[in-house]
């Protein structure tokens, strides 16, 4: 899957068109069926370097969020298998 690069300013921008991080989150939610989707999203974000809870807004730490989403973006460009994506993020590849 191909996504545009996520920029820190995206987290404080209002747009009619979905921003790249929103599209990445949607893709993550579609990779895993049913109730496991939110858990996969949380695991992938943590593996990508997002150190904050799901209650913390990405806009509070936009540089960290952009870095994490760009790591996820790179992993999704290589595979849409949840196990492979997690493995790539955990290994730093």
Order of alpha helices (4+ residues) and beta strands (2+ residues): alpha-alpha-alpha-alpha
